[in-house]
Amino acid sequence: MTKEEEIYHLIQIERTLQNHKWGTQNHDPLYWLGILMEEVGEVAKALIEHNQSYSEVNEELIQVAAVAVAMIDSINRNQRKEQNIYE
């Protein structure tokens, strides 16, 4: 497995964990943005705190990527639902 494939795999694992924890989420895009920004804030916090290792920063970045994927899924899912309603 390449390093890039490993990163995508870790994002997929995190998505699975998030789905088990929260279930399928269908938030408004602005609410999603708040969730995403909170995760980005955790990356900033990990970088600012001198006792944080890069492995912890990487873990936070995986969570950011997983939330971004969840946001895309939600937007696409809701857009399909809206299109079906109006057709």
Secondary structure as GFF3:
##gff-version 3
##sequence-region A 1 87
A	DSSP	alpha_helix	3	22	.	.	.	ID=ss1
A	DSSP	alpha_helix	29	48	.	.	.	ID=ss2
A	DSSP	alpha_helix	54	86	.	.	.	ID=ss3
###
